[in-house]
Amino acid sequence: RAGGFVVTNNHVIDKAQEITVVLSDRREFDAKLVVADKRTDIAVLKVRAPKSVLRPITVGSSSELLVGQSVFAIGNPFGLDSTLTQGIVSAVGREVQGVAGRPIKGCVQTDASINPGNSGGPLLDAKGRLVGVNTAIYSPSGASAGIGFAIPVDTVRRIVNQLIRYGRMLRPSMGITVADDQMTRGLAQRLGTPLEGVLVMEAPPNTPGGEAGLTGCMRKAGQLFLGDLITEVNGVAVRTVEDLLALVEETEIGSDVVLRVMRGADASKLET
């Protein structure tokens, strides 16, 4: 079939009336938005171009990135198209506040010069393989301060595959309702006991969490009985609702997760 898919940031094309993709040889082709996921700031475009002129990028793995290795960013900073900058991986596993308001976990931090106009462009390793999609900078002035971030390619691959296949992001869920972090902190303060984890409010019996035996909070004779407190998912500590959501969303739909919980939020009743 003619055409191909282009991946960029959602905030780059959000509210655009027309989209044009310009290739490195200056040829221009119309494109249309296929689907986007605002929470992760990923958008997939379909380019109306002969298949023969489109060359797919070689995809690497972000899980193998090491601090100190060379990376390259390509983009159009300040409208200067086809700009290449070089740097190193400064850190991995960073959490960056996304445009939609939710943090994007696991981002790659780099000191390669990333400026407004680099968003949606590729972050490459020394072999020219895609290892991330540039998405944000940290700078009081709005220009490069040597701290840029890219969505790791392993995350991009997972999201894009679902967006293309299903037309939306299918997010795994345990089917439970949990207390927000502020409520949990308030309960901990009122009860005078630490609640370091995520408190289960409801676990309906026809949901994965309910069928696994999780129990929620309930009131009986005017007294509040706390539900289970989730403290770990697959061996990783959980302290906030965002921690729980991120870990669950990283799993495949239909797969098992191992939870560490305090039954009734009681530290003496730990169960796996």
Solvent accessible surface area in square Angstrom, and as a share of the most:
residue,aa,sasa,rsa
1,R,226,0.82
2,A,73,0.57
3,G,10,0.10
4,G,20,0.19
5,F,90,0.37
6,V,47,0.27
7,V,45,0.26
8,T,14,0.08
9,N,0,0.00
10,N,13,0.07
11,H,62,0.28
12,V,75,0.43
13,I,17,0.09
14,D,62,0.32
15,K,180,0.76
16,A,51,0.40
17,Q,174,0.77
18,E,155,0.69
19,I,27,0.14
20,T,71,0.41
21,V,23,0.13
22,V,79,0.45
23,L,37,0.18
24,S,109,0.70
25,D,74,0.39
26,R,154,0.56
27,R,113,0.41
28,E,114,0.51
29,F,35,0.14
30,D,87,0.45
31,A,8,0.06
32,K,103,0.44
33,L,81,0.40
34,V,64,0.37
35,V,20,0.12
36,A,33,0.26
37,D,12,0.06
38,K,127,0.54
39,R,84,0.31
40,T,26,0.15
41,D,3,0.01
42,I,0,0.00
43,A,0,0.00
44,V,0,0.00
45,L,6,0.03
46,K,45,0.19
47,V,1,0.00
48,R,140,0.51
49,A,4,0.03
50,P,69,0.43
51,K,132,0.56
52,S,103,0.67
53,V,35,0.20
54,L,41,0.20
55,R,222,0.81
56,P,128,0.80
57,I,81,0.41
58,T,85,0.49
59,V,69,0.40
60,G,9,0.08
61,S,35,0.23
62,S,13,0.08
63,S,93,0.60
64,E,126,0.57
65,L,13,0.06
66,L,127,0.63
67,V,95,0.55
68,G,42,0.41
69,Q,60,0.27
70,S,41,0.26
71,V,0,0.00
72,F,49,0.21
73,A,0,0.00
74,I,62,0.32
75,G,10,0.10
76,N,72,0.37
77,P,9,0.06
78,F,128,0.53
79,G,64,0.62
80,L,120,0.60
81,D,65,0.34
82,S,79,0.51
83,T,37,0.22
84,L,110,0.55
85,T,26,0.15
86,Q,118,0.53
87,G,11,0.10
88,I,73,0.37
89,V,0,0.00
90,S,36,0.23
91,A,12,0.09
92,V,70,0.41
93,G,55,0.53
94,R,110,0.40
95,E,101,0.45
96,V,17,0.10
97,Q,120,0.53
98,G,11,0.10
99,V,106,0.61
100,A,53,0.41
101,G,43,0.41
102,R,54,0.20
103,P,30,0.19
104,I,11,0.05
105,K,57,0.24
106,G,31,0.29
107,C,0,0.00
108,V,3,0.01
109,Q,22,0.10
110,T,0,0.00
111,D,62,0.32
112,A,1,0.01
113,S,46,0.30
114,I,4,0.02
115,N,21,0.11
116,P,68,0.43
117,G,40,0.39
118,N,1,0.01
119,S,30,0.20
120,G,13,0.13
121,G,12,0.11
122,P,34,0.21
123,L,0,0.00
124,L,21,0.10
125,D,7,0.04
126,A,77,0.60
127,K,158,0.67
128,G,35,0.33
129,R,87,0.32
130,L,21,0.10
131,V,2,0.01
132,G,0,0.00
133,V,5,0.03
134,N,0,0.00
135,T,11,0.06
136,A,29,0.23
137,I,47,0.24
138,Y,139,0.53
139,S,24,0.16
140,P,132,0.83
141,S,99,0.64
142,G,37,0.36
143,A,38,0.29
144,S,40,0.26
145,A,60,0.46
146,G,28,0.27
147,I,59,0.30
148,G,1,0.01
149,F,25,0.10
150,A,0,0.00
151,I,0,0.00
152,P,11,0.07
153,V,3,0.01
154,D,46,0.24
155,T,26,0.15
156,V,6,0.04
157,R,98,0.36
158,R,63,0.23
159,I,0,0.00
160,V,16,0.09
161,N,87,0.44
162,Q,32,0.14
163,L,2,0.01
164,I,72,0.36
165,R,187,0.68
166,Y,103,0.39
167,G,41,0.40
168,R,151,0.55
169,M,19,0.09
170,L,35,0.17
171,R,62,0.23
172,P,20,0.12
173,S,80,0.52
174,M,22,0.10
175,G,29,0.28
176,I,32,0.16
177,T,69,0.40
178,V,35,0.20
179,A,3,0.02
180,D,81,0.42
181,D,42,0.22
182,Q,137,0.61
183,M,88,0.39
184,T,8,0.05
185,R,155,0.57
186,G,36,0.35
187,L,16,0.08
188,A,19,0.15
189,Q,157,0.70
190,R,167,0.61
191,L,90,0.45
192,G,69,0.67
193,T,54,0.32
194,P,102,0.64
195,L,15,0.07
196,E,99,0.45
197,G,5,0.05
198,V,1,0.01
199,L,0,0.00
200,V,0,0.00
201,M,54,0.24
202,E,104,0.47
203,A,20,0.16
204,P,48,0.30
205,P,114,0.72
206,N,124,0.63
207,T,21,0.12
208,P,83,0.53
209,G,3,0.03
210,G,16,0.15
211,E,131,0.59
212,A,80,0.62
213,G,32,0.31
214,L,15,0.07
215,T,75,0.43
216,G,21,0.20
217,C,24,0.14
218,M,120,0.53
219,R,162,0.59
220,K,130,0.55
221,A,111,0.86
222,G,71,0.68
223,Q,107,0.48
224,L,51,0.25
225,F,83,0.35
226,L,33,0.16
227,G,1,0.01
228,D,0,0.00
229,L,0,0.00
230,I,0,0.00
231,T,13,0.08
232,E,60,0.27
233,V,1,0.00
234,N,76,0.39
235,G,61,0.58
236,V,76,0.44
237,A,55,0.43
238,V,0,0.00
239,R,121,0.44
240,T,49,0.29
241,V,27,0.16
242,E,35,0.16
243,D,35,0.18
244,L,7,0.03
245,L,69,0.34
246,A,14,0.11
247,L,32,0.16
248,V,11,0.06
249,E,29,0.13
250,E,102,0.46
251,T,28,0.16
252,E,124,0.56
253,I,105,0.53
254,G,81,0.77
255,S,62,0.40
256,D,133,0.69
257,V,41,0.23
258,V,86,0.49
259,L,24,0.12
260,R,83,0.30
261,V,7,0.04
262,M,35,0.15
263,R,65,0.24
264,G,37,0.35
265,A,14,0.11
266,D,53,0.28
267,A,69,0.54
268,S,96,0.62
269,K,118,0.50
270,L,78,0.39
271,E,81,0.36
272,T,113,0.66
